[in-house]
């Protein structure tokens, strides 16, 4: 069994049994996450975006919740829908604690991802998820601050382009502090176990 599968197995066991204490017992400094620990990072500290309902949003709006923030676009064929479906599964795995998780989807394709399109996309995964957008200029600034990569890849027609983009998620604790980077493909059980530690 490779290391990644072993970590998934441990996280799944911890989540299903509620025995998350043994994960944090390895470190005197705090919990030991499966995701990449970004505690104390000096970037991606906040944002000023608009949600698909037209409401201005910052991290302060989600105080008391663990925020999972993903950058993507609606016409993405695989990574984005997989990531959002996985996050919906995370909420299900957490049971009642799932109500304390806020999923955020930041579009890197504001030209095509209108508020109406974004609203419909979020509804397909979880009605509590919010899609966020901004102008192309401010998006570039935000991506730089978040160390997120995205690039337009031309298609056969002007509107059939795709977007290359980073595929992981940023996770903030209930105080709005950046704590984790969750790699794409880690699995719902791994992310759920890490979030459970943040909610303790």
C-alpha positions as CSV (number, residue, x, y, z in Angstrom):
1,X,0.0,0.0,0.0
2,X,1.4,3.4,-1.0
3,X,1.5,6.4,1.4
4,X,-1.4,8.2,-0.2
5,X,-3.7,5.2,0.1
6,X,-2.6,4.6,3.6
7,X,-3.4,8.2,4.5
8,X,-6.9,7.9,2.9
9,X,-7.5,4.7,4.9
10,X,-6.5,6.4,8.2
11,X,-8.7,9.4,7.5
12,X,-11.7,7.3,6.6
13,X,-11.3,5.2,9.8
14,X,-10.9,8.4,11.8
15,X,-14.0,10.0,10.3
16,X,-16.2,6.9,10.6
17,X,-15.2,6.1,14.1
18,X,-14.9,9.6,15.4
19,X,-11.4,8.7,16.5
20,X,-9.7,11.9,15.2
21,X,-7.8,12.4,18.4
22,X,-5.1,9.9,17.4
23,X,-4.4,12.0,14.3
24,X,-3.6,15.1,16.3
25,X,-1.7,13.2,19.0
26,X,1.3,13.0,16.7
27,X,2.1,16.6,17.2
28,X,2.4,18.8,20.3
29,X,1.9,21.9,18.2
30,X,-1.6,21.0,17.0
31,X,-3.5,18.7,14.7
32,X,-1.7,16.8,12.0
33,X,-3.6,17.2,8.7
34,X,-3.6,15.0,5.7
35,X,-3.8,18.0,3.4
36,X,-0.9,20.5,3.1
37,X,-0.8,22.6,6.3
38,X,-0.7,26.3,5.4
39,X,-1.2,27.6,9.0
40,X,0.6,31.0,9.2
41,X,0.8,31.6,5.5
42,X,1.1,35.2,4.5
43,X,-1.0,35.0,1.4
44,X,-4.7,34.3,0.5
45,X,-5.8,36.1,3.6
46,X,-9.1,37.5,2.3
47,X,-11.1,38.4,-0.8
48,X,-13.7,40.9,-2.0
49,X,-15.9,39.2,-4.5
50,X,-19.6,39.1,-5.5
51,X,-21.7,36.0,-5.1
52,X,-24.2,34.6,-7.7
53,X,-27.0,36.4,-5.8
54,X,-25.3,39.8,-6.3
55,X,-24.1,40.0,-2.6
56,X,-20.6,41.4,-1.9
57,X,-18.6,38.8,0.0
58,X,-15.5,38.6,2.2
59,X,-14.3,35.9,4.5
60,X,-15.9,37.6,7.5
61,X,-19.3,36.7,6.1
62,X,-18.6,33.0,6.9
63,X,-17.3,33.4,10.5
64,X,-17.9,30.3,12.5
65,X,-17.7,28.0,9.4
66,X,-14.9,26.1,7.8
67,X,-14.6,27.6,4.3
68,X,-13.5,25.5,1.3
69,X,-12.6,27.7,-1.7
70,X,-12.0,26.3,-5.2
71,X,-11.1,28.2,-8.4
72,X,-12.6,26.8,-11.6
73,X,-15.2,27.4,-14.4
74,X,-18.6,26.0,-15.3
75,X,-17.7,24.4,-18.6
76,X,-14.8,22.5,-17.1
77,X,-15.3,18.8,-18.2
78,X,-13.9,17.0,-15.2
79,X,-11.8,18.6,-12.4
80,X,-14.4,21.2,-11.4
81,X,-17.6,19.0,-11.3
82,X,-15.6,16.3,-9.6
83,X,-14.3,18.7,-6.9
84,X,-17.7,20.2,-6.2
85,X,-19.4,16.8,-6.0
86,X,-16.6,15.7,-3.6
87,X,-17.2,18.7,-1.4
88,X,-21.0,17.9,-1.4
89,X,-20.0,14.4,-0.3
90,X,-17.8,15.9,2.5
91,X,-20.8,17.7,3.9
92,X,-22.8,14.5,3.8
93,X,-20.0,12.6,5.6
94,X,-19.8,15.2,8.3
95,X,-23.5,14.9,9.2
96,X,-24.7,17.7,11.4
97,X,-21.2,19.3,11.3
98,X,-21.7,19.7,7.5
99,X,-23.9,22.7,8.3
100,X,-20.7,24.4,9.5
101,X,-18.9,24.0,6.1
102,X,-19.2,26.7,3.4
103,X,-18.3,25.8,-0.2
104,X,-17.1,28.6,-2.4
105,X,-16.5,28.4,-6.1
106,X,-14.5,31.3,-7.7
107,X,-14.9,31.4,-11.5
108,X,-11.8,32.0,-13.6
109,X,-14.1,32.5,-16.6
110,X,-16.2,35.5,-15.8
111,X,-16.9,36.2,-19.5
112,X,-19.1,33.1,-19.8
113,X,-19.9,32.4,-16.1
114,X,-22.7,34.9,-15.5
115,X,-24.5,35.0,-12.1
116,X,-27.4,33.0,-13.6
117,X,-25.1,30.3,-14.9
118,X,-23.2,30.2,-11.7
119,X,-26.3,29.9,-9.6
120,X,-27.6,27.0,-11.6
121,X,-24.2,25.3,-11.4
122,X,-24.1,25.5,-7.6
123,X,-27.6,24.2,-7.3
124,X,-26.5,21.1,-9.1
125,X,-24.2,20.2,-6.2
126,X,-25.4,21.8,-3.0
127,X,-27.9,24.7,-2.5
128,X,-25.7,26.3,0.2
129,X,-22.6,26.5,-2.0
130,X,-21.8,30.0,-3.4
131,X,-20.2,30.9,-6.6
132,X,-18.1,34.1,-6.6
133,X,-17.0,36.4,-9.5
134,X,-15.2,39.6,-10.2
135,X,-13.9,41.6,-13.1
136,X,-11.1,40.1,-15.3
137,X,-8.6,42.7,-13.9
138,X,-9.4,42.0,-10.3
139,X,-9.4,38.3,-10.9
140,X,-5.8,38.5,-12.1
141,X,-4.9,40.3,-8.9
142,X,-6.8,37.7,-6.7
143,X,-5.2,34.8,-8.5
144,X,-1.7,36.3,-7.9
145,X,-2.4,36.7,-4.2
146,X,-3.8,33.1,-4.0
147,X,-1.0,31.7,-6.1
148,X,-3.6,30.3,-8.5
149,X,-2.8,29.6,-12.1
150,X,-5.3,30.0,-14.9
151,X,-5.0,30.5,-18.6
152,X,-7.4,30.7,-21.5
153,X,-6.8,28.0,-24.2
154,X,-8.3,28.9,-27.5
155,X,-10.8,26.6,-29.2
156,X,-12.2,26.2,-32.7
157,X,-14.6,29.1,-32.2
158,X,-14.3,32.3,-30.1
159,X,-16.7,30.9,-27.4
160,X,-15.5,27.3,-27.3
161,X,-12.3,27.9,-25.4
162,X,-11.3,26.1,-22.3
163,X,-9.4,27.2,-19.2
164,X,-6.3,25.6,-17.7
165,X,-6.3,26.2,-14.0
166,X,-5.0,25.1,-10.6
167,X,-7.0,22.2,-9.2
168,X,-6.7,22.3,-5.4
169,X,-8.9,23.9,-2.7
170,X,-8.0,26.3,0.1
171,X,-9.5,25.6,3.5
172,X,-10.0,28.3,6.1
173,X,-10.8,27.6,9.8
174,X,-13.8,29.0,11.7
175,X,-11.9,32.2,12.5
176,X,-11.2,32.9,8.8
177,X,-7.6,31.9,8.9
178,X,-6.0,29.9,6.0
179,X,-5.1,26.5,7.3
180,X,-4.9,23.9,4.4
181,X,-4.4,23.3,0.8
182,X,-6.4,20.2,-0.3
183,X,-5.0,18.5,-3.4
184,X,-7.3,17.5,-6.2
185,X,-8.2,13.9,-6.0
186,X,-7.5,13.4,-2.3
187,X,-11.0,12.1,-1.8
188,X,-13.9,13.2,0.3
189,X,-13.0,11.2,3.4
190,X,-9.6,12.8,3.6
191,X,-11.0,16.4,3.4
192,X,-13.8,15.5,5.8
193,X,-11.4,14.2,8.4
194,X,-9.3,17.4,8.1
195,X,-12.3,19.6,8.4
196,X,-13.5,17.6,11.4
197,X,-10.2,18.5,13.1
198,X,-10.7,22.2,12.3
199,X,-14.2,22.1,13.8
200,X,-13.1,20.7,17.1
